[in-house]
Amino acid sequence: MSELMPDKKSGTTKKVQVEEMFDQIACRYDFLNHFLSLGIDKLWRRKAVNSLKPFKPKTILDVATGTCDLAIALLRLRPEQLVGIDISAGMLEKGREKLKKKKLLDRIELKQADSEDMPFDDNSFDALTVAFGVRNFENLEQGINEMFRVLKTGGAFVILEFSRPARFPFKQIFNFYFFNILPWLGKMISGDSRAYTYLPESVDAFPEGDDFICKLGNAGFTELSFRRLSFGVASIYTGLKENNNNFSDS
Ligand SMILES: C[S@@+](CC[C@H](N)C(=O)[O-])C[C@H]1O[C@@H](n2cnc3c(N)ncnc32)[C@H](O)[C@@H]1O
């Protein structure tokens, strides 16, 4: 179980704190997301969607869907059913407003639910996605096991998550921005001092790269691989519930 929490002194569980934190910043989340990442997050989500293209999934679950940016991008795959779940009612409300504005309310079904205890039968979805969500799970292994359970045999997943650039000078530039400038900007704009201190700390504590691949393999996923994006600031992890297809770049 991860020890890192948004507010260690609060006495509540990580799950409760994460839910409260995202409820708190939901109003400013989209703006901050695009502003702090200089808009690159949109490109990363597009790449994540493209990696599912060869599978032509008819049913997709977007876990930790937040304000629905990845779910909306997934519509390009023309699924018959697209479901987004998130633990934060505030984030889902913002997502719903966005879907309403874009007239997409009938294309994406939103549910408030915990990714570590999903309200779906075994083998329910052809594909599963998570963008910037797994790092926040209280029990990462439990979340991964749930992903494996609800994915159909033969199904594919894509996980997009922050990682840490390892090479000079990107490592130094990234660390300075992530640990010094971003928390300050985040606090100024969102008014929440926890959220943007927790962000770099949670990225630092996350078992990225081969370590994360190892955890995915332990749950039973196969054909596992990952690739780093934007000098390693983010990574895309892909895999299958069963080895009967291949991922390809598009
Ligand atoms: C950084 S946001 C990412 C949102 C969206 N996927 C995106 O790409 O912008 C992380 C989301 O994970 C959700 N989350 C964290 N833990 C969760 C859990 N156990 N179950 C469901 N959602 C969770 C949070 O509420 C938040 O909306």
PDBQT file of the ligand as one rigid body, heavy atoms in Angstrom, charges set to zero:
ROOT
HETATM    1  C1  LIG A 301      -4.942  13.597 -12.250  1.00  0.00    +0.000 C 
HETATM    2  S1  LIG A 301      -6.636  13.186 -12.393  1.00  0.00    +0.000 S 
HETATM    3  C2  LIG A 301      -6.708  12.501 -14.026  1.00  0.00    +0.000 C 
HETATM    4  C3  LIG A 301      -8.059  12.682 -14.666  1.00  0.00    +0.000 C 
HETATM    5  C4  LIG A 301      -8.144  12.301 -16.136  1.00  0.00    +0.000 C 
HETATM    6  N1  LIG A 301      -7.935  10.880 -16.339  1.00  0.00    +0.000 N 
HETATM    7  C5  LIG A 301      -7.198  13.099 -16.985  1.00  0.00    +0.000 C 
HETATM    8  O1  LIG A 301      -6.467  12.521 -17.782  1.00  0.00    +0.000 OA
HETATM    9  O2  LIG A 301      -7.196  14.329 -16.871  1.00  0.00    +0.000 OA
HETATM   10  C6  LIG A 301      -6.727  11.736 -11.370  1.00  0.00    +0.000 C 
HETATM   11  C7  LIG A 301      -8.129  11.243 -11.154  1.00  0.00    +0.000 C 
HETATM   12  O3  LIG A 301      -8.083   9.977 -10.503  1.00  0.00    +0.000 OA
HETATM   13  C8  LIG A 301      -9.213   9.880  -9.669  1.00  0.00    +0.000 C 
HETATM   14  N2  LIG A 301      -8.999   8.798  -8.698  1.00  0.00    +0.000 N 
HETATM   15  C9  LIG A 301      -8.027   8.703  -7.775  1.00  0.00    +0.000 A 
HETATM   16  N3  LIG A 301      -8.160   7.556  -7.072  1.00  0.00    +0.000 NA
HETATM   17  C10 LIG A 301      -9.238   6.921  -7.573  1.00  0.00    +0.000 A 
HETATM   18  C11 LIG A 301      -9.881   5.693  -7.267  1.00  0.00    +0.000 A 
HETATM   19  N4  LIG A 301      -9.453   4.890  -6.289  1.00  0.00    +0.000 N 
HETATM   20  N5  LIG A 301     -10.964   5.346  -7.992  1.00  0.00    +0.000 NA
HETATM   21  C12 LIG A 301     -11.425   6.155  -8.985  1.00  0.00    +0.000 A 
HETATM   22  N6  LIG A 301     -10.861   7.328  -9.313  1.00  0.00    +0.000 NA
HETATM   23  C13 LIG A 301      -9.786   7.710  -8.617  1.00  0.00    +0.000 A 
HETATM   24  C14 LIG A 301      -9.294  11.278  -9.057  1.00  0.00    +0.000 C 
HETATM   25  O4  LIG A 301     -10.549  11.538  -8.473  1.00  0.00    +0.000 OA
HETATM   26  C15 LIG A 301      -8.984  12.153 -10.270  1.00  0.00    +0.000 C 
HETATM   27  O5  LIG A 301     -10.149  12.540 -10.955  1.00  0.00    +0.000 OA
ENDROOT
TORSDOF 0
